[in-house]
Amino acid sequence: MANRDFKPVRALEREVVILGGRVSFTNGTATVSEGTGFTCSDMASGVFTVTLSDKYSDLLYCHATTVGTGGPERYIELTAHDVTSAKTLAFVSNDQGDDAVTADADADEEVQFIVFLKNSSLT
């Protein structure tokens, strides 16, 4: 489990951790522009992976969205997750017009995400 200086969160679940951030993609190259506790891979054929700095017992919720000033409208889909051992969240960027996976993000595209994680095996 992660052992950091987390701030208290009021929740019905025990030990809820909230991580969020923004990742900018320029011709597929990822730059974390906001957030801590994770890194991000470059985007290849619309696919990218967020790697968490710590292991967690469960993923409670994840939401990601894309922000851009040009090109086709896109949406982000969480395709796989393993927060207990590999510490990864796998995403794909889809074109909203035809639901096809995009080749690469626009130079001015940014992905924003938030995850709610459980940091305890207690219920």
ROTOR-791087 format. One line per field, with one value per residue: chain; x, y, z of N, C-alpha, C in turn. Coordinates in nm, 4 decimals, decimal comma, always signed. Layout:
N
chain c(A;...) $
nc1 c(X;...) $
nc2 c(Y;...) $
nc3 c(Z;...) $
cac1 c(X;...) $
cac2 c(Y;...) $
cac3 c(Z;...) $
cc1 c(X;...) $
cc2 c(Y;...) $
cc3 c(Z;...) $
//
This chain:
123
chain c(A;A;A;A;A;A;A;A;A;A;A;A;A;A;A;A;A;A;A;A;A;A;A;A;A;A;A;A;A;A;A;A;A;A;A;A;A;A;A;A;A;A;A;A;A;A;A;A;A;A;A;A;A;A;A;A;A;A;A;A;A;A;A;A;A;A;A;A;A;A;A;A;A;A;A;A;A;A;A;A;A;A;A;A;A;A;A;A;A;A;A;A;A;A;A;A;A;A;A;A;A;A;A;A;A;A;A;A;A;A;A;A;A;A;A;A;A;A;A;A;A;A;A) $
nc1 c(+0,0826;+0,0327;+0,2406;+0,2252;+0,2043;-0,0947;-0,3874;-0,6807;-0,9850;-1,3307;-1,5215;-1,7241;-1,5911;-1,2899;-0,9730;-0,9480;-0,7939;-0,7273;-0,6190;-0,5105;-0,4622;-0,3037;-0,2129;-0,0196;-0,0066;+0,2177;+0,2492;+0,2267;+0,4084;+0,4328;+0,3775;+0,3719;+0,1719;+0,0429;-0,0019;+0,0858;+0,2416;+0,2306;+0,3334;+0,3442;+0,3126;+0,4310;+0,2019;+0,0940;-0,0455;-0,2910;-0,3010;-0,2172;-0,0430;-0,0888;+0,1222;+0,1182;+0,2775;+0,2696;+0,1438;-0,1970;-0,4906;-0,7309;-0,9142;-1,1463;-1,2851;-1,2610;-1,2070;-1,1638;-1,0877;-1,0659;-0,9041;-0,8877;-0,7919;-0,8346;-0,8907;-1,0458;-1,3255;-1,2701;-1,2777;-1,1825;-1,1034;-1,0908;-0,9175;-0,7951;-0,6809;-0,4489;-0,3915;-0,2823;-0,0467;+0,1084;+0,0618;-0,0763;-0,2771;-0,4498;-0,5218;-0,7199;-0,7480;-1,0261;-1,1928;-1,4659;-1,6505;-1,6577;-1,5992;-1,3537;-1,0179;-0,7799;-0,4934;-0,2735;-0,2460;-0,3577;-0,1340;-0,1978;-0,3493;-0,4823;-0,5025;-0,7087;-0,7413;-0,8919;-0,8625;-1,0021;-0,8855;-0,8430;-0,6758;-0,6421;-0,6924;-0,8977;-1,2489) $
nc2 c(-0,1176;+0,2316;+0,4695;+0,7625;+1,1176;+1,1625;+1,3629;+1,4040;+1,2461;+1,2528;+0,9765;+0,6860;+0,4533;+0,2974;+0,4573;+0,6155;+0,7347;+1,0070;+1,0759;+1,2884;+1,4459;+1,6215;+1,5573;+1,6458;+1,5972;+1,6046;+1,5531;+1,2853;+1,2578;+1,2470;+1,4794;+1,5435;+1,7782;+1,8607;+1,7428;+1,4762;+1,1675;+0,9858;+0,8704;+0,9052;+0,7280;+0,7760;+0,8437;+0,5981;+0,5044;+0,5922;+0,4838;+0,4945;+0,4795;+0,5256;+0,5200;+0,4461;+0,5768;+0,4304;+0,1239;+0,0145;-0,1104;-0,1307;-0,0087;+0,2372;+0,4261;+0,5873;+0,8586;+1,0113;+1,2718;+1,4527;+1,7472;+1,9861;+2,2106;+2,1869;+1,9794;+1,6479;+1,5709;+1,3970;+1,1115;+0,9605;+0,6337;+0,4016;+0,1117;-0,1009;-0,2010;-0,2260;-0,1865;-0,3027;-0,4551;-0,4113;-0,1411;+0,0187;+0,2087;+0,1727;+0,3460;+0,4529;+0,6676;+0,7755;+0,8562;+1,0641;+1,0841;+0,8451;+0,6427;+0,5224;+0,4243;+0,6736;+0,7813;+0,9395;+1,1908;+1,5314;+1,8118;+2,0036;+1,8811;+1,7733;+1,5518;+1,5019;+1,3576;+1,1737;+0,9662;+0,7474;+0,5705;+0,2786;+0,2397;+0,0374;-0,2897;-0,3442;-0,3571) $
nc3 c(+0,0000;-0,0517;+0,1087;+0,2013;+0,2683;+0,2919;+0,2586;+0,4632;+0,3586;+0,3382;+0,3325;+0,2631;+0,2173;+0,3381;+0,3733;+0,1238;-0,1659;-0,3704;-0,6874;-0,9432;-1,2630;-1,5373;-1,8682;-2,1371;-2,4859;-2,7471;-3,0711;-3,0010;-2,7919;-2,4462;-2,1804;-1,8458;-1,7171;-1,4918;-1,1622;-0,9306;-0,8283;-1,0349;-1,3623;-1,7219;-2,0263;-2,3655;-2,6369;-2,8566;-3,1515;-3,0512;-2,7979;-2,4529;-2,1367;-1,7936;-1,5223;-1,1908;-0,8968;-0,6660;-0,5185;-0,4907;-0,3218;-0,4601;-0,7452;-0,7350;-0,8897;-1,2059;-1,4220;-1,7329;-1,9598;-2,2684;-2,3841;-2,6306;-2,8959;-3,1613;-3,4520;-3,4676;-3,2497;-2,9466;-2,7257;-2,4154;-2,3178;-2,0555;-2,0720;-1,9420;-1,6146;-1,3469;-1,0425;-0,8240;-0,8615;-1,1109;-1,1249;-1,3132;-1,5457;-1,8325;-2,1276;-2,4115;-2,6894;-2,8548;-3,1616;-3,1683;-3,3728;-3,5263;-3,3508;-3,3777;-3,3019;-3,2447;-3,4321;-3,3351;-3,0811;-3,1185;-3,1560;-2,9709;-2,7804;-2,4677;-2,1941;-1,9215;-1,6026;-1,3302;-1,0495;-0,8119;-0,5503;-0,3488;-0,0492;+0,1314;+0,2596;+0,4239;+0,4896) $
cac1 c(+0,0000;+0,1057;+0,2700;+0,2551;+0,1351;-0,2241;-0,4783;-0,8037;-1,0997;-1,4496;-1,5803;-1,7755;-1,4846;-1,1700;-0,8464;-0,9654;-0,6909;-0,7666;-0,5087;-0,5565;-0,3581;-0,3178;-0,1019;-0,0232;+0,0565;+0,2644;+0,2871;+0,2338;+0,4999;+0,3613;+0,4365;+0,2826;+0,1666;-0,0140;-0,0270;+0,1971;+0,2076;+0,2166;+0,4011;+0,2618;+0,3867;+0,3957;+0,0866;+0,1239;-0,1698;-0,4028;-0,2940;-0,1167;-0,0529;-0,0504;+0,1813;+0,1111;+0,4017;+0,2484;+0,0416;-0,3206;-0,5645;-0,8421;-0,9564;-1,2873;-1,3456;-1,1685;-1,2682;-1,0664;-1,1466;-0,9661;-0,9239;-0,8068;-0,8436;-0,8499;-0,9002;-1,1728;-1,3595;-1,2258;-1,3065;-1,0822;-1,1612;-1,0040;-0,9300;-0,7462;-0,6154;-0,3882;-0,3352;-0,2276;+0,0901;+0,1760;+0,0357;-0,1026;-0,4078;-0,4322;-0,6240;-0,7177;-0,8147;-1,1159;-1,2566;-1,6080;-1,7315;-1,6754;-1,5546;-1,2287;-0,9008;-0,7031;-0,3534;-0,1964;-0,3166;-0,3183;-0,0239;-0,2490;-0,4456;-0,4481;-0,5896;-0,7246;-0,7995;-0,8998;-0,8862;-1,0280;-0,8208;-0,8543;-0,5421;-0,6550;-0,7632;-1,0085;-1,3772) $
cac2 c(+0,0000;+0,3577;+0,5281;+0,9028;+1,2134;+1,1893;+1,4505;+1,3299;+1,2504;+1,1961;+0,8779;+0,5662;+0,3537;+0,3272;+0,4916;+0,6569;+0,8234;+1,0691;+1,1255;+1,3468;+1,5180;+1,6600;+1,5138;+1,7049;+1,5161;+1,6767;+1,4498;+1,1575;+1,2625;+1,2861;+1,5663;+1,5629;+1,9224;+1,8846;+1,6215;+1,3993;+1,0300;+0,9049;+0,9072;+0,8698;+0,6877;+0,8440;+0,7857;+0,5279;+0,4559;+0,6276;+0,4123;+0,5420;+0,4173;+0,5996;+0,4315;+0,5051;+0,5653;+0,3374;+0,0198;+0,0338;-0,2365;-0,1375;+0,1106;+0,2608;+0,5060;+0,6587;+0,9383;+1,0847;+1,3491;+1,5174;+1,8890;+2,0251;+2,3276;+2,1604;+1,8390;+1,5817;+1,5533;+1,2656;+1,0728;+0,8699;+0,5121;+0,3171;-0,0221;-0,2016;-0,1433;-0,3147;-0,0950;-0,3802;-0,5019;-0,3368;+0,0000;+0,0832;+0,2396;+0,1782;+0,4272;+0,4684;+0,7877;+0,7406;+0,9635;+1,0637;+1,0750;+0,7077;+0,5525;+0,4562;+0,4641;+0,7757;+0,7444;+1,0149;+1,3094;+1,6594;+1,8776;+2,0872;+1,8040;+1,7448;+1,4562;+1,5247;+1,2383;+1,1635;+0,8295;+0,7239;+0,4435;+0,2304;+0,2164;-0,0528;-0,4131;-0,3519;-0,3127) $
cac3 c(+0,0000;-0,0565;+0,2385;+0,1755;+0,3550;+0,2312;+0,3315;+0,4931;+0,2686;+0,4025;+0,2418;+0,3284;+0,2040;+0,4163;+0,3073;-0,0152;-0,2175;-0,4965;-0,7692;-1,0681;-1,3327;-1,6771;-1,9518;-2,2708;-2,5901;-2,8649;-3,1687;-2,9316;-2,6785;-2,3247;-2,0797;-1,7317;-1,6926;-1,3592;-1,0848;-0,8770;-0,7944;-1,1556;-1,4866;-1,8375;-2,1454;-2,4889;-2,7040;-2,9809;-3,2123;-2,9653;-2,6701;-2,3584;-2,0052;-1,6737;-1,4228;-1,0572;-0,8201;-0,5553;-0,5344;-0,4153;-0,3128;-0,5557;-0,8178;-0,7087;-0,9954;-1,2929;-1,5284;-1,8132;-2,0680;-2,3529;-2,4121;-2,7460;-2,9656;-3,3042;-3,4906;-3,4363;-3,1083;-2,9003;-2,5880;-2,3591;-2,2605;-1,9733;-2,1300;-1,8474;-1,4974;-1,2482;-0,9424;-0,7123;-0,8835;-1,2177;-1,0962;-1,4414;-1,6014;-1,9773;-2,1915;-2,5561;-2,7377;-2,9650;-3,2372;-3,1336;-3,4931;-3,5737;-3,2437;-3,4140;-3,2248;-3,3151;-3,4549;-3,2362;-3,0331;-3,1774;-3,0861;-2,8627;-2,7024;-2,3297;-2,1260;-1,7784;-1,5415;-1,1852;-1,0040;-0,6702;-0,5204;-0,2111;+0,0029;+0,2454;+0,2304;+0,5172;+0,4334) $
cc1 c(+0,0882;+0,1236;+0,3182;+0,1805;+0,0035;-0,3066;-0,6093;-0,9129;-1,2163;-1,5175;-1,6331;-1,6770;-1,3675;-1,0539;-0,8621;-0,8568;-0,7391;-0,6414;-0,5675;-0,4429;-0,3966;-0,1923;-0,1209;+0,0498;+0,0908;+0,3202;+0,3094;+0,3237;+0,4284;+0,4448;+0,3347;+0,2855;+0,1082;-0,0338;+0,0996;+0,1484;+0,1890;+0,3107;+0,3118;+0,3514;+0,3492;+0,2772;+0,1322;-0,0057;-0,2899;-0,4004;-0,1853;-0,1451;-0,0070;+0,0021;+0,1835;+0,2430;+0,3918;+0,1444;-0,0777;-0,3988;-0,6784;-0,8608;-1,1059;-1,3553;-1,2355;-1,2488;-1,1576;-1,1389;-1,0350;-1,0055;-0,8334;-0,8705;-0,8604;-0,8613;-1,0322;-1,1980;-1,3249;-1,2772;-1,2044;-1,1529;-1,0552;-1,0229;-0,8838;-0,6826;-0,5620;-0,3181;-0,2682;-0,0853;+0,1631;+0,1615;+0,0000;-0,2509;-0,3862;-0,5508;-0,6099;-0,7968;-0,8957;-1,1717;-1,4065;-1,6974;-1,7589;-1,6308;-1,4278;-1,1154;-0,8210;-0,5583;-0,2633;-0,2779;-0,2705;-0,2082;-0,0728;-0,3491;-0,3913;-0,5493;-0,5897;-0,7892;-0,8033;-0,9305;-0,9095;-0,9792;-0,8444;-0,7151;-0,5446;-0,7265;-0,8817;-1,1369;-1,4540) $
cc2 c(+0,1255;+0,4138;+0,6706;+0,9896;+1,2531;+1,2794;+1,3752;+1,3534;+1,1880;+1,1050;+0,7605;+0,4500;+0,3950;+0,3641;+0,5214;+0,7574;+0,8766;+1,1216;+1,1829;+1,4185;+1,5526;+1,6161;+1,5756;+1,6129;+1,6057;+1,5743;+1,3153;+1,1559;+1,3206;+1,3778;+1,5827;+1,7112;+1,9570;+1,7499;+1,5531;+1,2580;+0,9402;+0,9552;+0,8632;+0,8337;+0,7770;+0,7727;+0,7225;+0,4668;+0,4785;+0,5668;+0,4748;+0,4807;+0,5138;+0,4973;+0,5045;+0,4842;+0,4611;+0,2326;+0,0521;-0,0964;-0,2458;-0,0032;+0,1261;+0,3323;+0,5713;+0,7357;+1,0130;+1,1557;+1,4154;+1,6620;+1,9236;+2,1420;+2,3046;+2,0129;+1,7784;+1,5756;+1,4110;+1,2386;+0,9682;+0,7533;+0,4386;+0,1742;-0,1331;-0,1305;-0,2547;-0,2251;-0,1704;-0,4290;-0,4212;-0,1859;+0,0793;+0,1039;+0,2565;+0,2499;+0,4209;+0,5941;+0,7512;+0,8653;+0,9558;+1,0459;+0,9323;+0,6019;+0,4765;+0,5089;+0,5643;+0,7322;+0,8109;+1,1358;+1,4319;+1,7215;+1,9588;+2,0129;+1,7735;+1,6454;+1,4906;+1,4005;+1,2515;+1,0181;+0,8303;+0,5831;+0,4072;+0,1900;+0,1255;-0,1788;-0,4334;-0,3024;-0,2292) $
cc3 c(+0,0000;+0,0845;+0,2154;+0,2757;+0,2882;+0,3207;+0,3541;+0,3883;+0,3419;+0,3013;+0,3219;+0,3175;+0,2920;+0,3247;+0,1582;-0,0514;-0,3520;-0,5651;-0,8973;-1,1352;-1,4744;-1,7505;-2,0898;-2,3673;-2,7083;-2,9618;-3,1003;-2,8096;-2,5568;-2,2367;-1,9684;-1,6973;-1,5561;-1,2906;-1,0384;-0,8479;-0,9146;-1,2644;-1,6016;-1,9545;-2,2625;-2,5530;-2,8347;-3,0317;-3,1202;-2,8271;-2,5823;-2,2218;-1,8974;-1,5737;-1,2890;-0,9846;-0,7095;-0,5934;-0,4454;-0,4158;-0,4128;-0,6248;-0,7960;-0,8255;-1,0770;-1,3966;-1,6005;-1,9256;-2,1470;-2,3793;-2,5286;-2,8167;-3,1149;-3,3305;-3,4497;-3,2857;-3,0678;-2,7601;-2,5456;-2,2926;-2,1783;-2,0215;-2,0362;-1,7286;-1,4083;-1,1468;-0,8279;-0,7364;-0,9909;-1,2015;-1,2221;-1,4690;-1,7516;-2,0404;-2,3428;-2,5902;-2,8612;-3,0316;-3,2134;-3,2563;-3,5373;-3,4731;-3,2780;-3,3268;-3,3068;-3,3278;-3,3509;-3,1958;-3,1101;-3,0947;-2,9669;-2,7750;-2,5635;-2,2740;-1,9781;-1,7194;-1,3902;-1,1508;-0,8538;-0,6415;-0,3751;-0,1651;+0,1250;+0,2008;+0,3260;+0,4501;+0,5341) $
//
